[in-house]
Amino acid sequence: MKSNSIKKLKDGVQCKVIGGTHSGKSGIVKDINTSKTGHVTITVLQKSGERFKTLAKNVEIRVGAERLK
């Protein structure tokens, strides 16, 4: 994720994980946090109801994609 894309990151947007442990998974951003060290972490909610945490730099925002319900 590019630094200018972090500004577009907000709760409820569709995203796809492109790096890290959860690579290839997608879902809706539900929680955005900044750690003491400055890393931005997010919680992603998948369509199946499963949640996982990942670094914001490992995701890309999916523009124009249908949101999961």
MIDOPA-45999 format. One record per residue (C-alpha): residue in three letters; z, y, x. Coordinates in steps of 0.25 Angstrom, whole numbers, plus 5000, padded with zeros to 4 digits. Layout:
// MIDOPA-45999
ALAZYX/...
//
This chain:
// MIDOPA-45999
MET500050005000/LYS499650135006/SER500750245006/ASN499950334996/SER499950214986/ILE501550214987/LYS501450344979/LYS500750274968/LEU501750164967/LYS502550164955/ASP503250074945/GLY502350004935/VAL501050004944/GLN500249884947/CYS500249834961/LYS499749724970/VAL500549674982/ILE499549664994/GLY500549635005/GLY501849565008/THR502549445002/HIS501949474988/SER500549494992/GLY499549474980/LYS500549494969/SER500449604959/GLY501249674949/ILE501949804944/VAL502749894953/LYS504149894947/ASP505149954957/ILE504850044969/ASN505950064980/THR505950124994/SER506850055004/LYS507750125014/THR506750105024/GLY505650175016/HIS504850045011/VAL504450054997/THR504649924989/ILE504249884975/THR504549784965/VAL503249714959/LEU503349654945/GLN502249544943/LYS501649504930/SER502449374930/GLY503749454930/GLU504049424945/ARG504549544953/PHE504449564968/LYS504749674978/THR503749714989/LEU503449834998/ALA502549944992/LYS501649945004/ASN501249795000/VAL500649834986/GLU499449904981/ILE499449974968/ARG498449924958/VAL497750034951/GLY497150014937/ALA497649874936/GLU498349824923/ARG499849834924/LEU500649704922/LYS501449694909/
//
